[in-house]
Amino acid sequence: MAIIQIVRLSYFILKKYRPNKFVVGALAIFEIINQFKQMELPVVEQKPLLSICIPTYNRVSYLERLLSSLLSQIDSLDGKFEIIISDNASTDNTEKYCAQVVSENSCVSYVRNVQNEGWERNYSNLYIKARGRFVWLIGDDDYLMPDALPNIMNMLDGNINADVVYIDSQAHSDGFIGSKENITYDTYNTNEKFIQRVGVFFTFISGVIINKEKHLVDITLIDKYMNTDLNLLAWVYTALVNGNYFIYVKNKYVVVQVGNTGGYKLFTVFASNLTRITNDFFPVGTKNNTSIRKSAMLLLLSYIGRDNKKFESENYISVTDRAFGDLREYKNIYSIVYRSPFLCKFVFFVHRVFSKLNSIFIRLLMSIKKVIC
């Protein structure tokens, strides 16, 4: 609008003074342009492509490792992303450490809760604060492989309409460094095969990136499932139900600190609560509903007969009977296997062996294909 006004004023001045007074008119025009240059134009905020959101509580050493893995990869990404840390009233050195990081990195912001609001509320607060088109919530005890961030950013930039991105992961081991590798991923135009591939691991929030711009979820929906330990599934499931473009990143870019969870009833969360939320989004009997819950049954199988002192005690048989009792696979197989820790270990071992052989077979076929082509 300002440029149009300049043109109109210029035309008026030239018309008024005519050619014989052109110099005077020109000087007037230059004065108007000079004043226009000095005007303070409104600044349009540029939204980042990606918001990396980190909830934390009393884990400053893990947080340092995560931020180190992120900040070492940002040289070419200035302005394209933001990092938000939400501190749930830590009593360790977290606040002091974050203040130093924020002072040295303009892309990092830090918020501290007055009191501990619980991890679910801390996660949902980050969801609200995130400004990016895509939002990635990463647990403070996980971290990224070298070059993971720029590769993921480039992938998102080239797939701006992706609804959900899932990134594969690997377990941390002491002395682990990791190596740089090019990104490889599969895309899906329907949610069925994507859900079948990821299954229960949609609950692993560090591996999930959501397009917030396309799927802005009412926070009351997330609050509906508060105290289930899976409330953010409401956001993930919303994007899965309404989306039509999904990406599975095959690189194991996310490194997970194994054995660093607990303090809840494992079977109540991943059988009862998971079933409740899944049934609300995917009707019972549909392939998507069955895929997710069957995946959860297999995950829980691996915990039966193990030392699970980090989790609260519970009668897991009664929990799984109620949660999975409508599934044919549970009635015919899992309900029997679950009652024998030895069978659980054996079945899970066989499953792992077959999965490993299948993976080797697929890689072999791909190698043969490359040689032939």
Backbone hydrogen bonds, N-H to C=O, Kabsch-Sander energy under -0.5 kcal/mol:
donor,donor_aa,acceptor,acceptor_aa,energy
5,Q,1,M,-2.0
6,I,2,A,-1.8
7,V,3,I,-2.2
8,R,4,I,-2.3
9,L,5,Q,-2.6
10,S,6,I,-2.8
11,Y,7,V,-2.4
12,F,8,R,-2.2
13,I,9,L,-2.6
14,L,10,S,-2.5
15,K,11,Y,-2.2
16,K,12,F,-2.2
17,Y,13,I,-2.7
18,R,14,L,-1.8
21,K,17,Y,-0.6
21,K,18,R,-1.8
22,F,19,P,-1.9
25,G,21,K,-1.9
26,A,22,F,-2.9
27,L,23,V,-2.3
28,A,24,V,-1.8
29,I,25,G,-2.2
30,F,26,A,-2.6
31,E,27,L,-1.8
32,I,28,A,-1.9
33,I,29,I,-2.4
34,N,30,F,-2.2
35,Q,31,E,-2.0
36,F,32,I,-2.1
37,K,33,I,-2.1
38,Q,34,N,-1.1
39,M,35,Q,-0.5
39,M,36,F,-1.0
41,L,39,M,-1.0
44,V,42,P,-0.5
45,E,43,V,-0.7
47,K,45,E,-0.7
49,L,80,K,-1.8
50,L,80,K,-1.6
51,S,134,F,-2.7
52,I,50,L,-0.6
52,I,82,E,-3.2
53,C,51,S,-0.7
53,C,136,W,-2.7
54,I,84,I,-3.3
56,T,86,S,-2.4
63,L,59,R,-2.8
64,E,60,V,-2.4
65,R,61,S,-1.5
66,L,62,Y,-2.4
67,L,63,L,-2.8
68,S,64,E,-2.3
69,S,65,R,-1.9
70,L,66,L,-1.7
71,L,67,L,-3.3
72,S,68,S,-1.4
73,Q,70,L,-1.9
74,I,71,L,-0.8
77,L,74,I,-2.1
80,K,77,L,-2.1
81,F,77,L,-0.5
82,E,50,L,-2.1
83,I,107,C,-2.8
84,I,52,I,-2.7
85,I,109,S,-2.5
86,S,54,I,-2.5
86,S,84,I,-0.5
87,D,85,I,-0.6
87,D,111,V,-3.3
88,N,56,T,-2.7
88,N,86,S,-0.6
89,A,87,D,-1.5
97,Y,93,N,-2.3
98,C,94,T,-2.8
99,A,95,E,-2.1
100,Q,96,K,-1.6
101,V,97,Y,-2.0
102,V,98,C,-2.8
103,S,99,A,-1.9
104,E,100,Q,-1.1
105,N,101,V,-1.2
108,V,105,N,-1.5
109,S,83,I,-2.6
111,V,85,I,-2.9
113,N,87,D,-3.1
113,N,111,V,-0.5
122,N,118,G,-2.0
123,Y,119,W,-2.1
124,S,120,E,-2.3
125,N,121,R,-2.3
126,L,122,N,-1.5
127,Y,123,Y,-1.8
128,I,124,S,-1.6
129,K,125,N,-2.0
130,A,126,L,-1.9
133,R,48,P,-1.8
134,F,49,L,-2.4
135,V,210,I,-2.7
136,W,51,S,-3.0
137,L,208,V,-0.6
138,I,53,C,-2.6
138,I,136,W,-0.6
140,D,55,P,-0.8
142,D,139,G,-1.8
143,Y,255,V,-1.9
145,M,253,Y,-2.3
148,A,145,M,-1.8
151,N,147,D,-1.5
152,I,148,A,-2.6
153,M,149,L,-2.8
154,N,150,P,-2.3
155,M,151,N,-2.0
156,L,152,I,-2.5
157,D,153,M,-2.5
158,G,154,N,-1.6
159,N,155,M,-0.5
159,N,156,L,-0.9
162,A,159,N,-2.1
163,D,245,Y,-3.3
164,V,245,Y,-0.9
165,V,209,I,-2.7
166,Y,247,I,-2.9
167,I,207,G,-3.0
168,D,249,V,-2.0
170,Q,254,V,-2.2
172,H,256,V,-3.2
176,F,173,S,-2.1
186,D,248,Y,-2.4
188,Y,246,F,-2.7
194,F,190,T,-0.6
195,I,191,N,-2.9
196,Q,192,E,-2.1
197,R,193,K,-1.8
198,V,194,F,-2.1
199,G,195,I,-2.6
201,F,198,V,-1.7
202,F,199,G,-1.4
203,T,200,V,-2.1
204,F,201,F,-1.0
205,I,203,T,-1.6
207,G,204,F,-2.0
208,V,205,I,-1.5
209,I,165,V,-2.9
210,I,135,V,-2.3
211,N,163,D,-2.2
212,K,133,R,-1.3
212,K,210,I,-1.3
213,E,133,R,-1.7
215,H,211,N,-1.7
217,V,215,H,-1.0
221,L,218,D,-1.9
222,I,218,D,-0.9
223,D,219,I,-2.3
224,K,220,T,-1.4
225,Y,221,L,-0.6
225,Y,222,I,-1.0
226,M,223,D,-1.8
228,T,225,Y,-1.4
230,L,225,Y,-0.5
233,L,230,L,-1.9
234,A,231,N,-1.5
235,W,232,L,-0.7
236,V,232,L,-1.8
237,Y,233,L,-3.5
238,T,234,A,-1.6
239,A,235,W,-1.8
240,L,236,V,-2.0
241,V,237,Y,-2.8
242,N,238,T,-2.2
243,G,239,A,-1.7
246,F,188,Y,-2.8
247,I,164,V,-2.3
248,Y,186,D,-2.9
249,V,166,Y,-3.4
249,V,247,I,-0.6
250,K,184,T,-2.1
250,K,248,Y,-0.6
251,N,184,T,-0.8
253,Y,251,N,-2.0
254,V,168,D,-1.6
255,V,143,Y,-3.4
255,V,253,Y,-0.5
256,V,170,Q,-3.1
256,V,254,V,-0.5
258,V,256,V,-1.1
260,N,257,Q,-0.9
263,G,310,K,-3.4
266,L,264,Y,-1.0
269,V,265,K,-2.4
270,F,266,L,-2.6
271,A,267,F,-1.5
272,S,267,F,-1.2
273,N,268,T,-3.2
274,L,269,V,-1.4
275,T,271,A,-1.8
276,R,272,S,-2.3
277,I,273,N,-2.3
278,T,274,L,-2.8
279,N,275,T,-2.7
280,D,276,R,-1.1
281,F,277,I,-0.9
281,F,278,T,-0.8
282,F,278,T,-3.1
286,T,283,P,-1.9
290,T,286,T,-2.4
291,S,287,K,-2.8
292,I,288,N,-1.9
293,R,289,N,-2.0
294,K,290,T,-2.7
295,S,291,S,-1.8
296,A,292,I,-1.7
297,M,293,R,-2.1
298,L,294,K,-1.9
299,L,295,S,-2.0
300,L,296,A,-2.5
301,L,297,M,-1.5
302,S,298,L,-1.0
302,S,299,L,-0.8
303,Y,300,L,-1.6
304,I,300,L,-0.8
304,I,301,L,-0.7
306,R,303,Y,-1.5
308,N,306,R,-1.0
311,F,308,N,-1.7
312,E,264,Y,-1.6
316,Y,314,E,-1.4
319,V,315,N,-1.6
320,T,316,Y,-2.7
321,D,317,I,-2.5
322,R,318,S,-1.6
323,A,319,V,-2.2
324,F,320,T,-2.9
325,G,321,D,-0.9
327,L,324,F,-2.2
331,K,327,L,-2.2
332,N,328,R,-2.5
333,I,329,E,-2.0
334,Y,329,E,-1.8
335,S,330,Y,-3.2
336,I,333,I,-1.0
337,V,333,I,-2.5
338,Y,334,Y,-3.3
339,R,336,I,-0.8
340,S,337,V,-2.2
344,C,340,S,-2.4
345,K,341,P,-2.2
346,F,342,F,-2.3
347,V,343,L,-3.2
348,F,344,C,-2.4
349,F,345,K,-2.2
350,V,346,F,-2.5
351,H,347,V,-2.4
352,R,348,F,-2.2
353,V,349,F,-2.3
354,F,350,V,-2.6
355,S,351,H,-2.4
356,K,352,R,-2.4
357,L,353,V,-2.5
358,N,354,F,-2.5
359,S,355,S,-2.1
360,I,356,K,-2.4
361,F,357,L,-2.5
362,I,358,N,-2.2
363,R,359,S,-2.1
364,L,360,I,-2.2
365,L,361,F,-2.2
366,M,362,I,-2.1
367,S,363,R,-2.1
368,I,364,L,-2.3
369,K,365,L,-2.4
370,K,366,M,-2.1
371,V,367,S,-1.9
372,I,368,I,-2.5
373,C,369,K,-2.6
